[in-house]
Amino acid sequence: MRKRARVIYNPTSGRELLKQKMVDILNVFEHAGYETSAFATTPAKDSAKDEARRSAQEGFELIVAAGGDGTINEVVNGIAPLKKRPKMAIIPAGTTNDYARALHIPREDPVEAAKMVLKKQTIHMDIGKAGENYFINIAAGGLLTELTYDVPSDLKTVFGYLAYLVKGAELLPRIKPIEMDLRYDGGEFKGKASMFFLALTNSVGGFEQIVPDAALDDGKFTLIIVKTSNLVEILHLVSKVLNGGRHVDDPRIIYKKTRKVTARPVNDRMLINLDGEYGGDAPMTFVDLKQHIEFFANTDEIPDKAYSDETNEMRLVEKNFVKGVDKLPDKE
């Protein structure tokens, strides 16, 4: 009996390129030995999540999430609670495609991304659990998490990575510290901070140096607490991120590895962001599920520390940003 694959795709992603290339994509998985069918997501809530769960429960051996990081997140949320979970493959067609970056999967051509299955290389990826929800890349809390809510979807589509830089710079003056109570393996932070990150990969919002030592399957989050809310200091920290990941030793940052985090607000409301979308309010407990889902990946490239496929436009923006910040005073 042939193995079965289900491609769950967002028909509006990537300027509808997925829809145009779907026959070629299906042929790739057929060539890999899977009897393959496709499901186009709808605007209905949990469309991709529900289809992923249904497909897994019907015994599909492979589920392909085709779309942006939001589509991948939904598919993972559909299968992560199950005892028997199928393998996953991803075909990126979103704005930043952080997960594809982390797995070194081609992001410009969906057919080439599908061909990763032909290499037969997989990795058992850690998945984060936040309350009753799951996340694949990042959880965050604090006022800076408004960033992804405030970037309009059409702006994301047209400008992608640059939209986040522009919108992020616009939001920085609105940042104020929140009193937080964060408990993690072997430690606790009580005090004011502008935000915290919990990262599973090295790619966050298109930046590949925020977590320069990220491991994909070690069972641990990278916890980053940004203690300062000073505008100029935050710009200096971003400059350090872009300039070789030198922020990890900065005294304005707490940088720890941990299997579990409990986040509690003290006075103010603390919104939680899961993979770029609103994930509820703290208090919330986050647990790293070690090697929870097996993904097809370009494992030949993952260990390569020098790997970077930023566009020339992105490199120029980052270079100019660092130069501009270097001219700023240390304080406002």
N, C-alpha and C positions, 0 to 999 in steps of 0.2 A: 504493500500500500504506500503510495507516494505521500511525502510530507506536505503539509499545507501552510501557506503564508497568507496573511491578510494585510494589505496596505491600507492604512488609515491616513487619509490625506486631507489637508485643508485646501479646498479648491480656490481660495482667494489669496493664498500665500505666493510670494515671489512673482507678483504680477501675473498670476494664473499660469505660471510656467509649468507647475506640476500637472495641471490638467492637460496641457498641450503635450507633455512628454509621457503621459501615463502608459500608453501602449508599450513604449520602449522600456519603461521601468518594469512593467509586468513581465516582459520578455526576459529581462536580466534574471529575475527570481525564478522564472520557469527554467532557464538554462542552468541555474544553480541546483535544480532538483526539487523545487517546490511547486505544487499546484497552487497558483496564485490568483487572488481576487482582490478587489478594491472597494473601499467604502469612503465616500465623500462626506466629510463632517457637515453639519448644519448649524445654524445659529442657536439651536436649542441648547440649553444648559447641559453640560456633561456629555455632549454628543460623542466625542472621541473616547472619553472615559468609559461610558456604557458599552460602546462597541468593542473596546479592548477587553473588557471583562467578559462579555459574551463570547468573543472569539476564543479567549483563553479557556473558558469553561467548556467550549465545544471541542477542545483538543487541538487547536491550531498550534503548530510547533514554532512558528515565527510570526511576530507582529512587527510591522514596519510603520514607524511614526514619521510621516512626511509633512513638514511644515516648519513653523518656528518653534522656539523653545517652549512656548505655551502648549502647542500640540503634543510635544514629547512629554511634558509634565502631565497632561491629561491622560495619555496612554499609560504612563507609569502608575498614576493613581488608580487606573482601572485594574492593573494586574498585581501591584505590590502587595495587597492584602491576601492574595491567594497562596495556598500552600504549594500548588504546582504552577510554576510561572514559565511561560514560553520565553525563548530567546527574543531579543529585540534588535532591530536595525533602525537607523535613522537616515532620513534624506532631508537635509536642511534647506529651508526656503523662507527664513524669517529675516529679522533685522540684524541682530548681532550674532545669532547662531553660536552661543557660547559652548553648548554641548558638543557640537560638531568640531569646534576648535579644539576642545579638550581631547577628543577621540581622533583628531587629525583626519577628518573626513572632508573630502572636497565640498566646497560651499558654493561654487559658481555654476556647477553643472549637475542637476539631479540624477542624470543617468550614470555619470561617473561615481556619484555618491552611492548609488544602488550597487555598483560593481564591487564595492567593498566586500559584499557577501561572497564573491568569487574567490577572495583571498583566504577565506575560511579562518580568519584570525578573530578571536574574541577575547574579551576581558570581563571578569565578574566585577561589576561596578558597585560601589557603596551608594546607598540611597538614604536620604534624610527623612525622618518622620517627625512631623510637627503637630502635636495633638492627634487628630484623626486624619490629617492630610500628609502627603508625601511631597518631597521636592528633590530635584536632580542636581541642582547646581548651587543655589544660594538661598539662605534665609537671612533676613535683616530686620532690625527694629530701630526706630528713631525717626526724626523728622526728615532726614535726607532720603528716606525710602519713598517720599512723595514723588521723587523724580520719575519713576516709571509710570506712575498713575497720571502724571501731568503731561507727558509727551503724547500728543495726539497720534492716533494710529496712522493717519495719512502722512504725517511728518516722519514717522518711523520708516514708512515704506519708501519715501522719496530720498531721505537723507541718511537713514540708517544710523550708523555709529556717530556721525557728526551731530545728529539731532540730540543725542544724549549729552555730548560735550557742551553744546550751546545751551540746552535747557538746564543742565547741571550748574553752569556758571550763573544762570539767571536765578536759580533757587538758593545759591549759597548765602546771599545776604539774609535770607529768612531763617537760617539755621539758628536754633537756640538749644542749649543742653537740656537733657531730660534726666531726672533723678532715676537711676536704675539700680536694680538688685539682680546681678547675674552670677549664677553659681555653676561652676564647671569642675572637671576632674582636678582635684588637688588645689582648688582655689575659689575665690569669690571676689567680685567687684561690687562695691557699694559706693555710689557717688554719681556725679554728673558726667554725662557723655552725650555727644551729638548723635552717635549711632553705634550699632554693633553689626558685624557680619558673621555668618557661619558659612564657610565655603567648602564645597566638595571637590572642586576642580580648580585649575589655575586660571580659568578664563571667566572674568566677571565684567559684564557690560562692555565686552570688547577689549578690556585691558588684560594682558597676559602676565603682568608682573605683580598684581595685588597679592597673589599667593604663589611666590616663586618656587616654593618647596612642596607644592601640593602632591599628594599621592592619591590615586584614584580608588584604591582597594585596601587601604590599611585599617579601616574601621574607625577613623578619627576625622572629625571636622577640624578645619582651621578657624579658630575664633579670633576675630580682630575687633577690638574696642577702640573707637576714636574718641579720646577724652576731650580734646579741644573742640570748641565751637567758634573760635576766632577765625574770621574769613581769611586773613592773610596766612595764618598758620595752616589752615586746611589746603589752601593753594600750594603752599610749600610741601605739604605731605603728598599731594597729587603729583607734584613735580618729582618727588623722590620715587614714587611708584613708577613713573614713566622713565626715570633715569636709572634703570637697573634694579628696581625693587629694594631700594635702600631704606624704605620706611620701616622695615620689620624691627629695627633696633632703636627706633626713635622713641624717646620717653613719653611722647604724646599718644603713643599707641601701646595697647596690650596685645600681644601676639602669642597665642597658645594653641596646642593640639589637645583635643578633648573628645571623648566618646559621647558625652551628654552635656546639655546646657539647660538650665531652668532660668527663664527671664521673667522678672516681675517689675512692673512700674511701681514707683513709690507715691507720686502725686499725680503726674500728668498721664493722659492716655498714651499708650504705646502701640502704634500700628505695626503689624508684622507683615513683611513682604516675603512671599515664597515664589522664587523663580520669576520675579518681575510683576507679580500680581498680588492684590490684597489677600492675605491669608488668615485674617482674624486679628483679634487684639490679645496682647499679653494680659494675664500670665499665660505662659506656654512653655512646654517642655519639648526639647529637641533631642532625638536619639539617632545616632548613626547606625544604620543597618548594614553591617559589613558584607560586601560581595553579594548583594541581594538579588541583582538581575544581571544576566549575561548579555552583553552587547557585542555586536560585530563592530570592530574598530580596526584602524590602521596601526597595529601594534609595532610594526617596523619603525614607525616614526615617533611614537609616544615617548620613548626614553631619550630622544634627541633634545638636549637642553637648548641647543642653538636654534631650534625650529621656530620660525615666525613667518607668517604669510600675510602680514599687514599690507595694505595697499600703500602705494607711494603717497597718496593723498592723506591717509591716516598718519603716516610717519612724519609728513610735513607739519600737520596740525600739532602733533605731539611735540616735535622739535621746537616749534614757535612758542608753544605753551611754556615749555621749560625755560626758554630764553626770557620770556616775559616775566615769569615768576622770579627768576634770578635777580631781576632788577628791583623787585619789591623790597620794602623794609621788612625786618623780622616781625614787627608788630604793626597793628593798624594805627 
